[in-house]
């Protein structure tokens, strides 16, 4: 078991999905961000995609002056995304290898194959004072490749862990523990996200050495439908202590 001081960043994409389903501006992603920060979350995450099916590029701009905690923008570093990040200058940019039209993120970077490209993009963000993180699977070779890109952090893609934990297989955490140990040795910060929930977050946090931040959206917003947003944010904060 390990002790972490792990931050909670709330992904508000699902708020935008609900807004877009009806048109207009209800619910407001700006108001949601204000309230979530007021409830104690350490940051706000958005993941705009090229088709803007949930978070829109204008949302990123609107949130720039609203997020006073940590502002994390995720996405595939295509030209429009890079320009948006450089305009908004968030606390952190998380690079995710989303395919066009992908329903959700479903794989980490192949950090060796794409190393030169990632290094070029990361260098540009770092020149502009933006902390960088790249989405990776819990594979030691991919963690080593991430180090060579110059990134500040990695974000461990946790879908496989969440699936195994839901089946009762707690050994599903082992590849993540090994990846985290290597990241610590290499001087990489560690974030994590995808399918983390109230059910599994405490176990994950307690077992991943050096975990700095989790980004949680789908589960947190879904749980809030039953338990209330303020209550759920505080439940996560308790489990991350």
N, C-alpha and C positions, 0 to 999 in steps of 0.2 A: 504494500500500500504506500502511496505517496501523498504528500500534502502540497496542494497548489493554491495559487492566488489567481484563479481563472476568471476572466471577464466574460460577461454575457452580452453578445451583440444580437439584436433582434432583427431578423430579415422581414421586411414589410411588403414583400412582393404580393402576398396573398391579399393584403388590404387593397392593393391596386387591382388585382384580379376581380375582386368583388365590385369595386367602383366601376371598372370598365364594362362589367356585365350589364349595367343599367344605363351607362352614360352619365354625364354630369360629374359632380365632384363629391359624391357621397358613397362610401366613407372617404374622408380626406386623408391622403397619406401624410400630409404635413401635420395635421392635427394628431394623427396616430403617432408620429415620431415624437411630437412634443409630449404627449401623454406617457408614452413608453419610457422616455428618459425621466420624466417626473416620477414614474413608478420605481425607478432605481436601476434600470438597465444601463450598462456601461457603454453601449454603442448602438448604432443603427446601420443595418446592412441593406443594400439594394442590389439587384442583379438585372439591369436592363438588357434586353435582347434586341437584336436588329429589327424584329417585327413589332416591338413595343407592345406585346400582348398583355403585359401587366405593368411593370414600371416603365414609364416613358422617359425619354431623355430630358424632357422639360421638368419632370419630377426631380431628377438629379440636381438640376439647377435650382429648383425651388427649395430643396432641402439643404442646400449649401450653407445658408445663413440661419438655419433652424437647428441643425444638429450641433450641439455644444459639447457632446460627449465624443466618442470616436465615430468617425464617418468612414464606412467601408463600402467601396463600390466594386462589385464583382463582374466579370465578363470575359469574353473572348477578345483578345487584343487586336481587333481589326481597326482600320484607320478611324472610323467614326467614334469607336469606343475610346481609343487613345486620345483623340481630340477632346472628348467629353471629360475624361479624367483630368487632363491637363487644364481644362477650363475650371473645373470644380475644385481641384486640389484637395481631395479628401485626406483623411489621416492615413488611410491604407487603400491600396488597390490589390484585389485578389484576382489573379489570372486563371481563367477556367477554359478548358478546351472544348467548349460547346460546339456541336455541329449545328448548322443552320436548321431551324425547325425542331430541334430536340425538345422533347417535353420537359425534361429536367436534366440537370447535370448527371452524367452516368459513367464517368471515367476521369482519372487523373491524367496529367501530362506525361507523355513519353519524353522525359527530360534529357535524354541523350540524343535522340533523333532531332528534337527541336531546340537543342541547347543554344545554338548560335542566335536563333531568332529571339528566344526568350531573353538572352543576355542583352541583345540590342534594345528590346522594349524596356527591360528592367533598368538599364542604364539611363534611359530617357526619363523614366519616372523618378529615379533617385536623384538625378540632376535637378529635379523640380521639388525636392524635399518630401516626396511621397513614399511612405513605407510600402514595401512590396511583399506579397505572399503568392505562392503558386500552389494550385490544387494537385495533390499527388495521391496515388494509391500507396498502401503500406508495404512497399517493396523497397528493400534496401538499396538496390541499384538506382531506383528512381530518386531516392533521397540523396544519394551521392551525386547524381546528375543535377539535382536542384541546387546543391551547394555551388557547383561550377557556374551556374547562371548568375550568381551574385545576389540572389534574392535574400531578403531579410528573414523571411519566415516561409514555412510550408503550411498548407492546410490539408490535414489528413481527411481523405474521402471515406466517410464512416458508414456508408450503406451496408457493406458486408458485415461489419460488427453488429449493427442494429438488427439485421436479419437473423444472424446467429443467436444473438441475445434473446430475441423473441422466441426462438426455438428452444431456449433453455441451455444453449451451449455457451457457457461463459469463456471457454477457451478461444472463442472468436476474437477476443481482445489481444491475443498473444502477438500476432503480426504487428499490431499497432504499438504495443509496448516496445518491441524490438526496433521499429522504425523511429519511435520517439527517443529511445536511448541513443541511436546513431545520430539523430538530429541534434541532440544535446552535445554529443561529442564534437560535432562539426560546427557548433556555434549557431545553429539555426533556431529561430523561434518556432513554436508549434501552436497552430490553430487547428480547429477541427469542425466538421460540419457535414450534414446530410443524414436525415432520419434520426437524429438525436431527439430524445423526448423525455418527459418526466419519468417515464419508466426506466430508462437506461442511463440517463445523464450522470447520476451520482456514481454508479459503478465505473463508468468510463473515466470520469474526472479523477477518481481515487486511484486509478491504475495507470494513468499515463503521466510519466514523469516530465515535469516542465511544461504542462499544458497551460497556455497563456490566454486563449480565447476560444469560445465556441460561438458559432453563428447558427441560430435556430429560427426557422420560419414556419414551415408547414405544420409541424406538430404543435408548436406553441400557439399559433393562431387557432388551430383546430381545437386544442384543449380549452382555449379561452371561450369558445362558444358555450361550453358547459360550466366552466368554473369562473369566468370573468377575467379580463385582461390583466388588471392590476394584481389580482390574486395569483394568476399563473406566473407572471414575471417574478413575483416575490417567492413563489415556490421554487422556481429555477435558481434564484439567488441563494436560497437556503441550501439547496442540493449541491451548489458549487462551492460552498464554504469548506 
